[in-house]
């Protein structure tokens, strides 16, 4: 009896074991599918945002000489750019609800690559093929590295997925790793703000570190708000939790202060430096925040973590090379430039005076002062002459004009 029942027992246990083995690949495929959806939404959103900003910039450039400062409101190009900008931001916002935070944040390199490609396509200068490749070789190499880094990020990105419910977010908010991270971030932010405001440390690294620290909290709150909205749309209402409104207020506040520091940085430094250094610092801070708050890398093996870090480094290098190749803005020069006029000598040539011989202060573009001017070029003066009048009835002019002769 025992020998006859043993095959039946083995046959009954075999399907159960098969079912147990088939559950794990189903979960993995579903999580990878969510990662792919979130990554595609982020890439699509950054592409639309880059196109929208370039369209609005093109509209502003076309109407630069218009008397109406708000003439761009009447153009279809500007409104089309605004519509694409809203759609792009919605795409990036919704991507946080599907994929881990550490995967979505580095994909902002797509906007830098798209802006570089758009700038090369719509460039107005005419170059020969060899000169064109030599001039834009850094941009091509940077775009290639950024694309390779993006591929590695998507392939080896963290695979942790958790429903953004009010209970889960509250549990993460009071966890000791995030509390320790918040303590360190608050101390760093206060020290940087003290040196920036009180010691006038207007270094680009200091300002962009302030932006990065604020940005790390912004992306944490964005993922919480987007995730709770998606869970609410799916049928499990999360809008009655107070943590939702706390996260919403923190998201708006940190985004506004982040924009303020970025505006101050743009007044002091070039946009290419802000784009490259800001991307590196903000991405590093955001990945650290995602790893401590949402525990993105929990359960990941060493190979996936190393390949993900390699993808980040390659993307950093690509963005640096793209922004490195941008032309620096030429500062305003307070004189008339004669470089473009054929046959005219350059005013930067040594020992050559290009300005008019009359070095008066009213001469536009004069480079020398008029402290030691000859008296012959001084304006005519009207000295008052004291004279005794011969008769009281006849009035004499109170002054005489002194004329300079050519011999003088």
matplotlib code that plots the C-alpha trace (Angstrom):
import matplotlib.pyplot as plt

x = [0.0, 2.7, 4.6, 1.4, 0.6, 4.0, 3.7, 0.4, 1.9, 4.7, 2.3, 0.2, 3.2, 4.7, 2.1, 2.3, 6.1, 5.7, 3.2, 5.4, 8.3, 6.2, 5.1, 8.5, 9.1, 5.6, 6.3, 9.7, 8.2, 5.5, 8.0, 10.3, 7.2, 6.5, 10.1, 9.8, 6.6, 8.1, 11.3, 9.4, 7.2, 10.2, 12.1, 9.0, 8.4, 12.0, 11.9, 8.7, 10.1, 13.2, 11.3, 8.9, 11.6, 13.4, 10.1, 9.5, 13.1, 12.7, 9.5, 11.3, 14.3, 12.0, 10.2, 13.3, 13.0, 9.3, 7.9, 5.3, 7.1, 4.3, 4.0, 5.0, 1.5, 0.0, 2.2, 1.2, 4.7, 4.8, 1.5, 2.5, 5.6, 3.6, 1.2, 4.2, 5.8, 2.7, 2.4, 6.1, 5.9, 2.8, 4.7, 7.7, 5.4, 3.5, 6.7, 7.5, 4.4, 5.6, 9.3, 11.7, 13.0, 16.6, 15.8, 13.7, 16.0, 19.1, 17.0, 16.9, 20.0, 17.7, 16.7, 20.3, 20.9, 17.7, 18.7, 22.1, 20.6, 18.1, 20.8, 22.9, 20.0, 18.8, 22.2, 22.6, 26.3, 27.4, 30.3, 32.2, 31.8, 35.3, 35.0, 31.5, 32.6, 35.7, 33.7, 31.0, 33.0, 32.5, 28.7, 28.6, 30.7, 28.7, 25.4, 26.7, 27.9, 24.6, 22.6, 24.8, 24.4, 20.7, 20.5, 22.5, 20.3, 17.1, 18.6, 20.3, 18.0, 16.5, 13.6, 11.8, 8.1, 5.8, 2.3, 2.3, -0.3, -0.6, 0.6, 3.7, 4.8, 4.2, 6.2, 9.1, 8.9, 9.6, 12.2, 15.7, 17.6, 15.6, 15.6, 19.4, 19.6, 17.3, 19.5, 22.6, 20.9, 19.5, 23.0, 24.6, 21.9, 22.2, 26.0, 25.9, 23.2, 25.3, 28.4, 26.4, 24.5, 26.8, 30.3, 29.3, 30.5, 29.0, 30.7, 28.8, 29.2, 27.8, 24.7, 24.1, 24.5, 21.7, 19.6, 20.5, 19.6, 16.2, 15.8, 16.3, 13.3, 11.3, 11.6, 10.8, 7.6, 6.8, 6.9, 4.7, 2.1, 2.1, 2.0, -0.9, -2.8, -2.4, -3.5, -6.5, -7.4, -7.1, -9.9, -8.1, -8.6, -5.6, -6.6, -8.0, -4.6, -2.9, 0.5, -0.7, -1.2, 2.0, 3.9, 2.1, 3.0, 6.7, 6.8, 5.6, 7.8, 11.0, 10.4, 9.9, 13.1, 14.9, 13.9, 15.0, 18.5, 18.7, 17.8, 20.5, 23.0, 22.0, 22.8, 26.4, 27.5, 27.1, 24.1, 26.4, 28.2, 24.9, 23.5, 26.5, 27.3, 23.7, 22.8, 25.6, 24.9, 21.1, 21.2, 23.6, 21.5, 18.2, 19.6, 20.8, 17.4, 15.6, 17.9, 17.2, 13.5, 12.1, 14.9, 15.3, 18.3, 17.0, 17.5, 19.6, 22.8, 26.2, 26.4, 23.2, 24.3, 27.8, 26.3, 23.8, 26.6, 28.6, 25.6, 25.3, 29.0, 28.8, 25.7, 27.5, 30.5, 28.2, 26.3, 29.7, 31.0, 27.8, 27.7, 31.5, 31.1, 28.6, 29.7, 30.3, 28.3, 30.3, 30.2, 29.1, 31.9, 31.4, 32.8, 32.1, 33.4, 34.9, 35.9, 33.1, 33.9, 36.3, 39.4, 39.1, 41.9, 41.1, 41.0, 42.8, 45.8, 48.9, 49.8, 47.0, 44.4, 41.1, 39.1, 38.6, 41.5, 39.3, 39.5, 36.5, 34.3, 31.3, 33.0, 31.2, 33.6, 36.6, 39.0, 41.2, 40.2, 40.6, 42.5, 45.4, 43.6, 45.1, 43.5, 42.6, 40.0, 38.3, 34.8, 34.4, 33.8, 31.8, 33.7, 31.9, 33.6, 33.3, 33.2, 32.4, 29.5, 30.1, 26.5, 23.7, 21.2, 23.1, 23.3, 26.3, 26.3, 27.3, 29.7, 31.9, 32.7, 36.4, 37.3, 40.4, 42.3, 44.1, 47.5, 46.7]
y = [0.0, 2.4, 1.5, 2.1, 5.4, 6.9, 7.6, 9.3, 11.5, 12.4, 13.2, 15.4, 17.3, 18.0, 20.5, 22.4, 22.7, 23.9, 26.5, 27.8, 28.1, 29.9, 32.6, 34.3, 34.9, 36.4, 38.9, 39.7, 40.3, 42.5, 44.6, 44.9, 45.9, 48.7, 49.8, 50.0, 52.0, 54.5, 54.8, 55.4, 58.0, 59.8, 59.7, 60.9, 63.7, 64.9, 64.9, 66.9, 69.3, 69.9, 70.5, 72.9, 75.0, 75.3, 76.3, 79.0, 80.2, 80.4, 82.5, 84.9, 85.3, 86.0, 88.8, 90.2, 93.6, 94.0, 97.0, 94.9, 93.0, 90.4, 89.9, 86.2, 85.6, 86.1, 83.5, 79.9, 78.7, 79.9, 78.4, 75.1, 75.1, 75.7, 72.8, 70.5, 71.7, 70.8, 67.4, 66.7, 67.6, 65.4, 62.5, 63.0, 63.4, 60.2, 58.2, 58.4, 56.4, 53.3, 53.1, 53.5, 57.0, 56.1, 54.9, 58.0, 60.8, 60.0, 59.9, 63.7, 63.4, 62.8, 66.4, 67.5, 65.1, 66.3, 69.9, 69.2, 67.4, 70.2, 72.8, 70.9, 70.4, 74.0, 75.6, 78.5, 78.4, 76.6, 74.3, 72.0, 68.3, 68.0, 71.2, 70.3, 67.0, 68.5, 71.3, 69.0, 65.9, 66.4, 66.7, 63.5, 61.6, 63.0, 62.0, 58.5, 58.2, 59.5, 57.0, 54.1, 55.3, 55.5, 52.0, 50.7, 52.6, 51.0, 47.5, 47.4, 49.8, 48.9, 46.6, 47.5, 48.2, 49.2, 50.7, 54.3, 54.1, 56.4, 53.7, 52.8, 56.5, 57.2, 54.1, 55.2, 58.8, 57.8, 55.1, 55.7, 55.6, 58.5, 60.4, 60.1, 61.3, 64.2, 65.3, 65.2, 67.1, 69.8, 70.4, 70.5, 72.9, 75.3, 75.4, 76.0, 78.7, 80.4, 80.5, 81.6, 84.4, 85.6, 84.9, 85.7, 82.3, 82.6, 79.5, 77.5, 74.3, 75.9, 77.2, 74.0, 71.9, 73.9, 73.2, 69.5, 69.1, 70.8, 68.7, 65.5, 66.3, 67.5, 64.1, 62.2, 64.1, 64.0, 60.2, 60.1, 62.4, 60.7, 57.2, 58.1, 59.7, 56.5, 54.3, 56.5, 56.3, 52.5, 52.5, 52.7, 56.3, 57.8, 61.5, 61.3, 60.7, 63.8, 62.6, 63.3, 67.0, 67.2, 65.8, 68.1, 71.2, 70.1, 69.4, 72.9, 74.7, 72.9, 73.4, 77.1, 77.5, 75.4, 77.6, 80.7, 79.4, 78.3, 81.8, 83.2, 80.8, 81.7, 85.3, 84.5, 81.5, 80.1, 77.9, 75.0, 74.9, 74.9, 72.1, 69.8, 70.3, 70.6, 67.3, 65.5, 66.9, 66.6, 63.1, 61.9, 63.6, 62.2, 58.6, 58.8, 60.1, 57.3, 54.7, 55.9, 56.7, 54.2, 51.6, 51.2, 49.0, 46.5, 42.9, 43.9, 42.0, 43.6, 43.2, 45.2, 47.9, 48.2, 48.2, 50.9, 53.0, 52.6, 53.7, 56.8, 57.6, 57.2, 59.5, 62.1, 62.1, 62.3, 65.4, 67.0, 66.6, 67.9, 71.0, 71.5, 72.0, 74.9, 78.3, 80.7, 83.9, 87.0, 89.8, 93.2, 95.5, 99.3, 100.3, 100.0, 96.7, 97.1, 93.5, 92.8, 95.8, 95.0, 97.1, 98.4, 97.9, 96.0, 98.1, 95.3, 95.5, 96.8, 100.4, 101.2, 103.9, 103.1, 105.7, 109.3, 111.7, 114.0, 112.2, 114.0, 112.5, 112.9, 110.6, 107.3, 104.5, 106.5, 104.4, 107.1, 109.9, 113.6, 114.8, 116.2, 117.7, 120.7, 123.9, 124.4, 121.6, 123.0, 124.4, 128.1, 129.9, 133.0, 135.0, 137.8, 141.1, 143.9, 147.2, 150.8, 152.1, 155.5, 156.5, 155.3, 155.4, 153.0, 149.4, 147.3, 143.6, 141.9, 139.5, 139.1, 136.0, 135.3, 133.8, 131.6, 132.3, 129.6, 131.0, 130.5]
z = [0.0, 0.8, -2.4, -4.4, -2.8, -3.2, -6.9, -6.3, -3.7, -6.0, -8.8, -6.5, -5.3, -8.7, -9.9, -6.6, -7.0, -10.6, -9.6, -6.8, -9.2, -11.8, -9.4, -9.0, -12.8, -13.0, -10.3, -11.8, -15.3, -13.9, -12.0, -15.0, -17.0, -14.5, -14.7, -18.5, -18.3, -15.9, -17.9, -21.2, -19.6, -18.2, -21.5, -23.4, -20.9, -21.0, -24.8, -24.9, -22.3, -24.3, -27.6, -25.8, -24.3, -27.6, -29.3, -26.7, -27.0, -30.8, -30.4, -28.0, -30.4, -33.4, -31.4, -29.7, -31.5, -31.1, -29.2, -27.4, -24.7, -24.6, -28.4, -28.1, -26.5, -29.9, -31.7, -32.2, -31.6, -28.0, -27.2, -28.8, -26.7, -23.6, -24.4, -25.0, -21.8, -19.7, -21.4, -20.8, -17.1, -16.7, -18.2, -15.9, -12.9, -13.7, -14.3, -10.5, -9.7, -11.8, -11.4, -8.5, -7.7, -8.3, -11.8, -12.9, -11.7, -13.8, -17.0, -17.0, -19.1, -22.1, -22.1, -22.3, -25.3, -27.0, -26.6, -28.1, -31.1, -31.7, -31.5, -34.1, -36.4, -36.4, -36.3, -38.8, -39.5, -42.6, -41.9, -44.1, -43.2, -41.7, -39.8, -38.6, -37.2, -35.6, -34.0, -32.6, -31.9, -28.1, -28.6, -30.6, -28.1, -25.2, -26.8, -27.4, -23.8, -22.4, -24.5, -23.3, -19.7, -20.1, -21.4, -18.4, -16.0, -17.4, -17.7, -14.2, -12.4, -9.0, -9.1, -5.8, -6.2, -3.4, -3.4, -2.3, 0.4, 3.4, 5.8, 3.8, 3.3, 7.0, 8.0, 5.7, 7.0, 10.6, 9.8, 11.3, 8.0, 6.7, 10.0, 10.0, 6.4, 7.1, 10.1, 8.0, 5.1, 7.4, 8.9, 5.5, 4.2, 7.1, 6.9, 3.1, 3.5, 6.2, 4.0, 1.0, 2.8, 5.5, 4.1, 0.4, -0.8, -4.2, -5.6, -8.2, -6.2, -3.0, -4.9, -6.8, -3.6, -2.1, -5.2, -5.0, -1.3, -2.0, -5.1, -3.3, -1.1, -4.1, -5.9, -2.7, -2.2, -6.0, -5.9, -2.8, -4.3, -7.7, -6.2, -3.9, -6.8, -9.0, -6.1, -5.6, -9.3, -9.1, -6.5, -3.1, -2.0, -0.4, -0.4, 3.1, 4.7, 6.2, 4.8, 1.3, 2.0, 4.0, 1.0, -1.4, 0.6, 0.9, -2.8, -3.8, -1.2, -2.1, -5.8, -5.3, -3.3, -5.7, -8.6, -6.6, -6.1, -9.7, -10.8, -8.6, -10.1, -13.6, -13.0, -11.9, -14.0, -17.5, -18.2, -19.5, -16.1, -14.3, -16.5, -16.0, -12.4, -11.4, -13.1, -11.3, -7.8, -8.1, -9.4, -6.7, -3.9, -5.3, -5.6, -2.0, -0.8, -2.8, -1.3, 2.3, 2.1, -0.3, 0.1, -3.6, -3.5, -0.9, -2.2, -5.2, -5.8, -6.1, -9.9, -10.5, -8.1, -9.8, -13.3, -12.2, -10.7, -14.0, -16.0, -13.8, -14.3, -18.1, -18.1, -16.0, -18.4, -21.4, -20.0, -19.1, -22.6, -24.2, -22.1, -22.4, -26.2, -25.9, -26.9, -24.1, -24.3, -25.4, -22.8, -23.9, -25.0, -24.5, -27.8, -31.5, -32.9, -36.4, -36.9, -39.3, -41.6, -44.4, -44.7, -41.1, -38.6, -35.4, -32.3, -30.4, -32.6, -30.8, -31.2, -33.7, -32.8, -34.4, -32.5, -33.8, -33.3, -31.2, -27.9, -26.3, -23.7, -26.0, -28.7, -28.6, -28.0, -26.9, -24.9, -23.5, -21.1, -21.9, -18.9, -20.9, -23.9, -25.7, -25.1, -28.8, -28.5, -25.4, -25.8, -26.2, -22.9, -22.3, -19.6, -17.9, -18.6, -16.0, -17.8, -16.9, -19.0, -20.6, -20.2, -18.1, -20.9, -23.2, -22.0, -23.1, -23.4, -20.1, -21.9, -25.0, -26.9, -27.1, -30.5, -31.1, -34.2, -36.2, -35.3, -31.6]

ax = plt.figure().add_subplot(projection="3d")
ax.plot(x, y, z, "-o")
ax.set_aspect("equal")
plt.show()
